[in-house]
Structures are given as structure tokens and as C-alpha cells.
Amino acid sequence: MKTIDIVGGGKVGKTLARLWSVGQVFGVRCVLNRSLQSATEAVDFIGAGRPIESYADLEPADLTMISTPDEAIEQCCLRLCEAGVLRPGTIVFHCAGSLSSELLAPARSQGALIAGLHPVKSFADPATAVETFAGTFCAVEGDRPARETLEDAMHGCGAKCFHVEPDQKTIYHAATVIVCNYLVALMEAGLRCFEQSGMSRETATEVMEPIVSGTVGNLFELGPVGALTGPIARGERRVVQRQCEALGRWDEDIEAIYKSLGRLAVELSAAAGNADPEALAAIEQSLKFE
């Protein structure tokens, strides 16, 4: 069984390490965190490994995972190189969705293979993440042998892997932010609109749930063009204009959201071909920022 060192045993690191340990995919060797106490807590969760408090304590392993916050990865890689534990063929990889594996080039200069692994999943609670990990999609990029090893490891945990271009990782990760994090922010914007109309947040949440769930279901069944409904789908220019004006008088930030997403909705409506093109052109004009 291949061995692995963990640098950064946070939520993602602990989840993956436990999956690999329990599934006998990799043998966890050392776990390095910001403090010995947090490393010990990570080892307790993983159920394997040895907590350490410095790079000098690292033992050579077949793989090293850097699962720290993004801004710390480059420095961690340099410290790893200075520790002298890398061997030719050692796989060094990070878990950042927005950064290329090329950030780990110093490790490659010492003969290591480098890669990036990004599970498309929320890791708010590691215990829950472990239980629900099967079926998770994972982006993988980097040196081919490293990529293949990680893909095999993730398949062993029930994950599904796909490849992204290293120089497009930032845009790839922005997509995950938009469809996940910004979806939450969009729901908050909707709740504030409901509240402004005089509805309680509790009632608004109850009203939102079926329409949001239905829309998401339609999206994945019919695609964005087929799932679009509402005034822009119907080409109702006056409705859109009145809503822009009302939002502008009340909250310019939410008006900006409405206009930005509205312009994308115009494109979808035009592709569907159900609305009057002249009406859509007028709507697009009303959605421009002054």
C-alpha cells in the first residue's frame, strides 16, 4: 500500500485521509498542522497517522497532500522541499480548486510529480462528508502518472473524476462558486425582496422552497433554455422595466443583480424562440447599466 503525508489536516484533508485510510487506499504516515494539538485531533478523526509539529519531523512517503488554505500552499511546498523528504517519483498535490498544480513546480525540480485534486463538494462537516462522499465529482490535473494515481484513489472511494486544464483552474473554480456559493447569496437577495414587500422571512422561506426546488429540477431535466420562465421568457418589457425602476429606488445592489442576470436570461429567451425579438431587444436595453 502506498503511503501518504498530510500537510494541513483541516476539513478537506481529514475527510480525504479518513476515506483513504478506512478504504485501505493509502497508509497515512504523518499529519502536520499549525499546532501539535490540531494535528492530534486530525489523526484522531482519521484513525491513522502520526501527529507532528514541524517539517523536520516529516517522514518520506509515496505521496504528500497539501490541503492548507490556498494562500499557504506555495510556502508549504517550499518548506516541504527544504525538509529534504521528497524522492524521485514522490507525488505532491494540493486540493485548491482555483490554483494550478504548477504552483508546486519547486517540488518537481526535486524529481517529484505534481498534481491538483479538487473534490466538488461542501466539507462543512467532515463526518458527514465522509458518509456522503460516494458519487462526488473530483477535478484532477497535473503530471500524468500523478493524475492517474489520484484518479485510481478517488475511484476507490466511489468518486468520479474529470480533467480540467491547469491554466483554466481559476475560471473552473469560479463556476463552482457561482453555482454553489452565489446561489446561496441569490436566495438571500430574493428573501430581502420578499421582506421588503411586507412578507416575513419565515413565510418567504416557505414560499421559496417549492418554486426553487421545482426550478432546479427543471434545470437539470430541461436545461437552462427550457427551464427559463417568467417575464423575460415571455418578453414582457414593461414588467421588467417596472421591476428595474422599483429595485433601483430601494436597493441598487439588488438592482445590479437583477440586471446582470437579466441579460443572461435574455440570451436564454432568445435561444428558446418564444418571445418577440423586438420585445427582447427592448428588455435588453432596459437592463443596461447607466
C-alpha positions as CSV (number, residue, x, y, z in Angstrom):
1,M,0.0,0.0,0.0
2,K,1.3,3.5,-0.9
3,T,1.9,5.9,2.0
4,I,0.9,9.5,2.3
5,D,1.9,12.5,4.4
6,I,-0.7,15.2,5.1
7,V,0.2,18.8,5.3
8,G,-2.9,20.7,6.5
9,G,-5.3,18.3,8.3
10,G,-8.3,20.6,8.1
11,K,-11.8,19.7,6.9
12,V,-10.8,18.6,3.4
13,G,-7.6,16.9,4.5
14,K,-9.2,15.0,7.3
15,T,-12.1,13.8,5.1
16,L,-9.9,12.5,2.3
17,A,-7.3,11.0,4.7
18,R,-10.0,9.1,6.5
19,L,-11.6,7.8,3.3
20,W,-8.2,6.6,2.1
21,S,-7.3,5.1,5.5
22,V,-10.6,3.2,6.0
23,G,-10.7,2.1,2.4
24,Q,-7.0,0.9,2.6
25,V,-6.2,3.1,-0.4
26,F,-3.2,4.8,1.2
27,G,-1.5,4.4,4.5
28,V,-1.4,7.7,6.4
29,R,2.0,8.4,7.8
30,C,2.5,11.9,9.1
31,V,-0.1,14.7,9.7
32,L,1.3,18.2,10.0
33,N,-1.0,21.1,11.2
34,R,-0.5,24.6,12.6
35,S,-0.2,23.1,16.1
36,L,0.5,19.6,17.5
37,Q,-2.9,19.7,19.2
38,S,-4.8,20.3,15.9
39,A,-2.6,17.6,14.2
40,T,-3.5,15.2,17.0
41,E,-7.2,16.0,16.6
42,A,-6.9,15.3,12.9
43,V,-5.2,12.0,13.5
44,D,-8.0,11.0,15.9
45,F,-10.6,11.7,13.3
46,I,-8.6,9.9,10.5
47,G,-7.9,6.9,12.7
48,A,-4.4,6.6,11.5
49,G,-1.1,8.6,11.2
50,R,1.3,10.3,13.5
51,P,0.8,13.9,14.5
52,I,3.9,16.2,14.0
53,E,4.6,19.8,14.6
54,S,7.4,20.7,12.1
55,Y,8.5,19.9,8.6
56,A,11.7,18.4,10.1
57,D,9.6,15.6,11.6
58,L,8.1,14.5,8.3
59,E,9.0,11.0,7.1
60,P,9.3,10.3,3.3
61,A,6.1,9.0,1.8
62,D,4.9,8.0,-1.7
63,L,2.5,10.9,-1.7
64,T,2.2,14.3,0.1
65,M,-1.1,16.1,0.1
66,I,-1.0,19.9,0.8
67,S,-4.6,20.6,2.0
68,T,-4.0,24.0,3.5
69,P,-5.8,27.3,2.7
70,D,-4.9,28.4,-0.8
71,E,-2.7,31.3,0.2
72,A,-0.4,28.9,2.2
73,I,0.2,26.3,-0.5
74,E,3.2,27.8,-2.2
75,Q,5.0,28.4,1.1
76,C,4.2,24.9,2.3
77,C,5.6,23.5,-0.9
78,L,8.9,25.4,-0.4
79,R,9.1,24.2,3.2
80,L,8.5,20.7,2.0
81,C,11.3,21.0,-0.4
82,E,13.6,22.3,2.2
83,A,12.8,19.4,4.5
84,G,14.6,17.0,2.2
85,V,11.9,14.3,2.3
86,L,11.0,14.3,-1.4
87,R,12.3,11.5,-3.5
88,P,12.2,11.0,-7.3
89,G,8.7,9.9,-8.2
90,T,7.1,11.2,-5.0
91,I,3.7,12.7,-5.8
92,V,3.0,16.1,-4.3
93,F,-0.5,17.5,-4.8
94,H,-2.8,20.2,-3.5
95,C,-6.5,20.5,-3.1
96,A,-7.1,24.0,-4.3
97,G,-9.8,24.4,-6.9
98,S,-8.6,27.8,-8.2
99,L,-4.9,27.2,-8.4
100,S,-2.9,25.2,-11.0
101,S,-0.6,22.4,-9.9
102,E,2.2,24.4,-11.4
103,L,2.3,26.2,-8.1
104,L,4.1,23.1,-6.9
105,A,6.9,23.4,-9.5
106,P,9.7,23.6,-6.8
107,A,8.8,20.0,-5.9
108,R,9.0,18.9,-9.5
109,S,12.5,20.4,-9.6
110,Q,13.5,17.9,-6.9
111,G,12.1,15.0,-9.0
112,A,8.6,14.9,-7.6
113,L,5.5,14.5,-9.7
114,I,2.9,17.3,-9.1
115,A,-0.9,17.4,-9.4
116,G,-4.1,19.2,-8.3
117,L,-7.1,17.4,-6.8
118,H,-10.3,19.3,-6.1
119,P,-13.4,17.5,-4.9
120,V,-16.6,19.4,-5.9
121,K,-18.3,19.1,-2.5
122,S,-19.1,21.0,0.6
123,F,-16.9,20.0,3.6
124,A,-18.7,21.9,6.3
125,D,-18.8,18.8,8.4
126,P,-16.1,16.2,7.8
127,A,-18.0,13.3,9.4
128,T,-21.0,14.0,7.1
129,A,-18.6,14.5,4.1
130,V,-17.1,11.0,4.7
131,E,-20.5,9.4,4.8
132,T,-21.8,11.1,1.7
133,F,-18.6,11.2,-0.4
134,A,-19.5,8.4,-2.8
135,G,-20.5,9.9,-6.2
136,T,-18.6,13.1,-5.6
137,F,-17.1,14.6,-8.7
138,C,-13.4,15.5,-8.5
139,A,-11.3,17.7,-10.8
140,V,-7.8,16.3,-11.4
141,E,-4.9,17.9,-13.3
142,G,-1.1,17.7,-13.4
143,D,1.6,15.2,-14.4
144,R,0.0,12.2,-16.0
145,P,1.4,9.5,-13.6
146,A,0.3,11.6,-10.6
147,R,-3.1,12.2,-12.1
148,E,-3.6,8.5,-12.8
149,T,-2.7,7.6,-9.2
150,L,-5.1,10.1,-7.8
151,E,-7.9,9.1,-10.1
152,D,-7.5,5.5,-9.0
153,A,-7.5,6.5,-5.4
154,M,-10.7,8.6,-5.8
155,H,-12.4,5.9,-7.8
156,G,-11.6,3.6,-4.8
157,C,-13.7,6.0,-2.7
158,G,-16.6,6.0,-5.1
159,A,-15.8,9.3,-6.6
160,K,-16.0,10.3,-10.3
161,C,-13.0,12.2,-11.8
162,F,-12.8,14.7,-14.6
163,H,-9.9,16.6,-16.1
164,V,-9.5,20.4,-16.2
165,E,-6.9,22.5,-18.0
166,P,-4.4,23.8,-15.4
167,D,-4.4,27.3,-16.9
168,Q,-8.2,27.5,-16.6
169,K,-8.5,26.4,-13.0
170,T,-9.5,29.9,-11.8
171,I,-12.4,30.0,-14.2
172,Y,-13.3,26.4,-13.4
173,H,-13.4,27.3,-9.7
174,A,-15.4,30.5,-10.3
175,A,-18.0,28.2,-11.9
176,T,-18.3,26.2,-8.6
177,V,-18.5,29.5,-6.6
178,I,-21.3,30.8,-8.9
179,V,-23.5,27.7,-8.9
180,C,-23.0,26.9,-5.2
181,N,-21.9,29.9,-3.0
182,Y,-23.6,32.6,-5.2
183,L,-26.8,30.5,-5.4
184,V,-27.0,30.9,-1.6
185,A,-26.3,34.7,-1.9
186,L,-29.0,34.9,-4.7
187,M,-31.5,33.2,-2.4
188,E,-30.7,35.8,0.3
189,A,-31.3,38.6,-2.3
190,G,-34.7,37.1,-3.0
191,L,-35.5,36.8,0.7
192,R,-34.7,40.5,1.2
193,C,-37.1,41.4,-1.7
194,F,-39.9,39.3,-0.1
195,E,-39.3,41.1,3.2
196,Q,-39.3,44.5,1.5
197,S,-42.8,43.6,0.1
198,G,-44.0,43.0,3.6
199,M,-43.6,39.3,4.0
200,S,-41.9,37.7,7.0
201,R,-38.7,35.9,6.4
202,E,-40.3,32.7,7.7
203,T,-43.2,32.9,5.3
204,A,-40.9,33.9,2.4
205,T,-38.7,30.8,3.0
206,E,-41.8,28.6,2.9
207,V,-42.9,30.3,-0.4
208,M,-39.5,29.9,-1.9
209,E,-38.9,26.3,-1.2
210,P,-41.3,24.7,-3.7
211,I,-40.6,27.1,-6.5
212,V,-36.8,26.9,-6.1
213,S,-36.9,23.1,-5.9
214,G,-39.1,22.9,-8.9
215,T,-36.8,25.3,-10.9
216,V,-33.7,23.3,-10.0
217,G,-35.5,20.1,-11.1
218,N,-36.5,21.7,-14.4
219,L,-33.0,23.0,-14.9
220,F,-31.4,19.6,-14.8
221,E,-34.2,17.9,-16.8
222,L,-34.7,20.5,-19.5
223,G,-31.5,22.6,-19.5
224,P,-31.3,26.4,-18.9
225,V,-33.1,27.3,-22.1
226,G,-36.1,25.0,-21.5
227,A,-36.2,25.8,-17.7
228,L,-36.4,29.6,-18.1
229,T,-39.8,31.0,-17.2
230,G,-41.0,34.5,-16.1
231,P,-41.3,37.9,-17.7
232,I,-38.1,37.8,-19.8
233,A,-39.1,34.3,-21.1
234,R,-42.4,35.8,-22.2
235,G,-40.9,39.1,-23.5
236,E,-42.8,41.3,-21.0
237,R,-40.8,44.5,-21.4
238,R,-43.0,46.7,-19.2
239,V,-42.8,44.2,-16.3
240,V,-39.0,44.1,-16.5
241,Q,-38.8,47.9,-16.7
242,R,-41.1,48.5,-13.7
243,Q,-39.1,46.0,-11.6
244,C,-35.8,47.6,-12.5
245,E,-37.1,51.0,-11.5
246,A,-38.6,49.7,-8.2
247,L,-35.4,47.9,-7.3
248,G,-33.3,51.0,-8.2
249,R,-35.3,53.2,-5.8
250,W,-34.9,50.6,-3.0
251,D,-31.6,48.8,-3.3
252,E,-29.1,49.5,-6.1
253,D,-27.0,46.3,-5.3
254,I,-30.0,44.1,-5.8
255,E,-31.0,46.0,-8.9
256,A,-27.5,45.3,-10.3
257,I,-28.0,41.6,-9.6
258,Y,-31.4,41.7,-11.4
259,K,-29.9,43.5,-14.4
260,S,-26.8,41.3,-14.7
261,L,-28.7,38.0,-14.5
262,G,-31.5,39.5,-16.7
263,R,-29.1,40.0,-19.6
264,L,-28.2,36.3,-19.5
265,A,-31.9,35.5,-19.3
266,V,-32.5,37.5,-22.5
267,E,-29.9,35.2,-24.2
268,L,-31.7,32.1,-23.0
269,S,-35.1,33.5,-24.0
270,A,-33.8,34.4,-27.5
271,A,-32.5,30.8,-27.8
272,A,-35.9,29.4,-26.8
273,G,-37.5,31.5,-29.6
274,N,-40.9,32.0,-27.8
275,A,-40.6,35.8,-27.1
276,D,-40.9,38.6,-29.6
277,P,-37.3,39.6,-30.7
278,E,-38.2,43.3,-30.6
279,A,-39.5,42.9,-27.0
280,L,-36.3,41.2,-26.0
281,A,-34.2,43.9,-27.6
282,A,-36.2,46.5,-25.6
283,I,-35.7,44.5,-22.4
284,E,-32.0,44.2,-23.0
285,Q,-31.8,48.0,-23.4
286,S,-33.6,48.5,-20.0
287,L,-31.2,46.1,-18.4
288,K,-28.1,48.2,-19.3
289,F,-26.2,50.0,-16.5
290,E,-26.3,53.7,-16.8
